[in-house]
């Protein structure tokens, strides 16, 4: 667990370093470049040749249309245009369906890969990172993860109970919110206890987890949190959890 915290802190430090470097770079004044201003001016102008071609096409279409017979014009308006519109709609629907299938296939392959890594990984911190990644990839649903639920439950529950260092509150919070996604009601007591954590982030994640579980037996506890917790985010999460439960 300490190693996971060290990795998290190092990542945060890198992000802050990159962010500050980007802001310093962005704030530096750039020298005036006439060629750059010229390019921008040229990009803002319409290509005359393209405009001429567009006008020619419009004129040609109007000329052809006027020389068509009335019956042909009626046929185009009544038959050809609707058929073309239907064809375009079908093409769009096909494209969207194929794209969705590809995304689903890619997600399935990535899920299988992460499950395999989780099964063979022995280091606790790496297993925890893989567990977080799995549920996030799966959009916090257990579909396709049923075989891994016991291992995920053990990882998150143990983390919530043992990552008690003051600087590990972020990890505890993530474990609490991810526990709720497993749809295992046996973790409700752990999440209720987490509502008393010293850190508001952990309490808000615990409320989120209870909402995901729709643990109706915790309504009174969540109402108390919604009304009395000093942190606005915690109160909001408790209210959202109650709304999920229908109360």
C-alpha positions in Angstrom: 0.0 0.0 0.0 2.8 2.6 0.7 4.2 1.9 -2.8 0.8 2.7 -4.4 0.7 6.0 -2.5 4.3 6.9 -3.6 3.3 6.2 -7.2 0.2 8.4 -6.9 2.2 11.2 -5.3 4.9 11.1 -8.0 2.2 11.1 -10.7 0.6 14.2 -9.1 4.0 16.0 -8.9 4.6 15.2 -12.6 1.2 16.6 -13.6 1.8 19.8 -11.6 5.3 20.2 -13.2 3.9 19.7 -16.7 1.0 22.0 -16.0 3.3 24.8 -14.7 5.6 24.4 -17.6 2.8 24.6 -20.1 1.5 27.8 -18.4 4.9 29.4 -18.5 5.3 28.6 -22.1 1.9 29.9 -22.9 2.6 33.2 -21.1 5.7 33.9 -23.0 5.3 36.6 -25.6 6.1 35.5 -29.2 8.0 37.7 -31.6 6.0 39.3 -34.4 6.2 37.2 -37.5 4.9 38.9 -40.7 4.8 35.6 -42.6 2.6 34.0 -39.9 0.2 36.9 -40.0 0.1 36.6 -43.8 -0.7 32.9 -43.6 -3.6 33.6 -41.2 -4.9 36.3 -43.5 -4.7 33.9 -46.5 -6.5 31.2 -44.6 -9.3 33.5 -43.8 -9.9 34.3 -47.5 -12.2 32.1 -49.8 -10.4 30.4 -52.6 -11.6 32.3 -55.8 -11.3 29.1 -57.9 -13.4 27.1 -55.5 -16.0 29.9 -55.5 -16.1 29.9 -59.3 -16.5 26.1 -59.5 -19.4 26.3 -56.9 -21.2 29.0 -58.9 -20.7 27.0 -62.2 -22.2 23.9 -60.5 -25.2 25.8 -59.2 -25.9 27.5 -62.6 -25.5 24.1 -64.4 -27.9 22.4 -62.0 -30.5 25.1 -62.5 -30.0 25.0 -66.3 -30.5 21.2 -66.4 -33.5 21.3 -64.1 -35.3 23.9 -66.3 -34.8 21.7 -69.3 -36.3 18.6 -67.7 -39.9 17.7 -68.5 -42.5 18.3 -65.9 -43.0 14.6 -65.5 -39.3 14.1 -64.8 -39.2 16.9 -62.3 -42.3 15.4 -60.5 -40.6 12.0 -60.5 -37.4 13.4 -59.0 -39.3 15.3 -56.3 -41.7 12.5 -55.5 -39.5 9.5 -55.9 -35.8 10.1 -56.3 -35.3 12.6 -53.5 -37.1 10.5 -50.8 -35.2 7.4 -51.9 -32.0 9.3 -51.7 -32.8 10.6 -48.3 -33.7 7.0 -47.1 -30.4 5.7 -48.6 -28.5 8.4 -46.7 -30.3 7.6 -43.5 -29.6 3.9 -43.9 -25.9 4.6 -44.6 -25.7 6.8 -41.5 -27.4 4.1 -39.4 -25.1 1.4 -40.7 -22.0 3.6 -40.0 -23.1 4.2 -36.4 -23.9 0.5 -35.9 -20.5 -0.6 -37.3 -18.7 2.0 -35.2 -20.5 0.9 -32.0 -19.7 -2.7 -32.7 -16.0 -1.8 -33.2 -16.0 0.1 -29.9 -17.6 -2.8 -28.1 -15.2 -5.3 -29.6 -12.2 -3.1 -28.6 -13.6 -2.7 -25.1 -14.1 -6.5 -24.8 -10.5 -7.2 -25.9 -9.1 -4.6 -23.5 -11.3 -6.0 -20.7 -10.0 -9.5 -21.4 -6.4 -8.2 -21.4 -6.9 -6.5 -18.0 -8.6 -9.5 -16.5 -5.6 -11.7 -17.6 -3.2 -9.2 -16.1 -5.1 -9.1 -12.8 -5.2 -12.9 -12.6 -1.4 -13.2 -13.0 -0.3 -10.0 -11.1 0.9 -10.6 -7.5 1.9 -7.1 -6.4 -0.9 -5.5 -4.4 -0.5 -2.0 -5.7 -0.5 -3.2 -9.4 -3.6 -5.4 -8.7 -5.4 -2.4 -7.3 -4.6 -0.2 -10.3 -5.8 -3.0 -12.6 -9.0 -3.3 -10.6 -9.7 0.4 -10.8 -9.0 0.4 -14.5 -11.3 -2.6 -15.1 -14.4 -1.1 -13.6 -13.7 2.3 -15.2 -13.4 0.6 -18.6 -16.6 -1.3 -18.0 -18.4 1.9 -17.0 -18.8 0.8 -13.4 -20.9 -2.3 -14.4 -20.1 -5.9 -13.6 -21.3 -7.3 -16.9 -18.4 -9.5 -18.1 -16.6 -9.2 -14.8 -18.6 -11.7 -12.8 -15.7 -14.1 -12.4 -13.5 -11.3 -11.0 -16.0 -9.8 -8.6 -14.7 -11.8 -5.5 -11.1 -10.6 -6.2 -12.2 -7.1 -6.8 -14.3 -7.0 -3.6 -11.3 -8.3 -1.6 -9.0 -5.6 -3.1 -11.4 -2.7 -2.5 -12.6 -3.8 0.9 -9.0 -4.4 2.2 -7.9 -1.1 0.8 -10.7 0.7 2.5 -9.9 -0.9 5.8 -6.1 -0.7 5.7 -5.2 2.4 3.8 -5.6 4.5 6.9 -2.7 6.8 6.3 -3.8 10.4 6.2 -2.3 10.8 2.8 -4.1 7.8 1.4 -7.6 9.2 1.6 -7.8 9.4 -2.2 -7.2 5.7 -2.5 -9.7 4.9 0.2 -12.3 7.0 -1.5 -11.8 5.3 -4.9 -12.1 1.9 -3.1 -15.4 3.0 -1.5 -17.0 4.2 -4.7 -15.8 1.2 -6.7 -17.1 -1.2 -4.0 -20.6 0.1 -4.7 -20.3 -0.8 -8.4 -19.9 -4.5 -7.5 -23.5 -4.9 -6.5 -22.6 -6.9 -3.5 -24.7 -5.9 -0.5 -22.3 -7.5 2.0 -20.1 -4.4 1.7 -22.8 -2.0 3.0 -21.5 -2.0 6.6 -18.0 -1.0 5.3 -19.5 1.9 3.3 -21.6 3.1 6.2 -18.5 3.1 8.4 -16.7 5.1 5.7 -19.3 7.8 6.0 -17.6 8.7 9.3 -14.1 9.1 7.7 -12.1 12.2 8.6 -11.8 13.1 4.9 -14.7 14.5 3.0 -13.6 12.9 -0.2 -13.9 9.4 1.4 -17.3 10.2 2.8 -18.6 11.5 -0.5 -17.3 8.3 -2.3 -18.9 6.1 0.4 -22.3 7.9 -0.3 -21.8 7.4 -4.0 -21.1 3.7 -3.4 -24.3 3.3 -1.3 -26.2 5.0 -4.1 -24.8 2.6 -6.7 -25.9 -0.3 -4.4 -29.3 1.3 -3.8 -28.9 0.2 -0.2 -32.3 1.4 1.0 -31.6 0.3 4.6 -29.1 3.2 4.8 -31.7 5.9 3.9 -31.8 7.3 7.5 -28.0 7.4 7.7 -27.7 9.2 4.3 -30.5 11.7 5.3 -28.5 12.5 8.4 -25.3 13.0 6.3 -27.2 15.2 3.8 -28.5 17.4 6.5 -25.5 17.6 8.9 -22.2 17.0 7.1 -20.2 20.2 6.9 -18.9 19.5 3.3 -21.2 20.5 0.5 -19.9 17.7 -1.9 -20.7 15.1 0.7 -24.2 16.5 1.2 -24.7 16.5 -2.5 -23.5 12.9 -2.9 -25.8 11.8 -0.1 -28.8 13.5 -1.8 -27.9 11.8 -5.1 -27.7 8.4 -3.4 -31.2 9.0 -1.9 -32.5 10.0 -5.3 -31.2 6.7 -6.7 -33.0 4.8 -4.0 -36.2 6.7 -4.9 -36.4 8.6 -1.6 
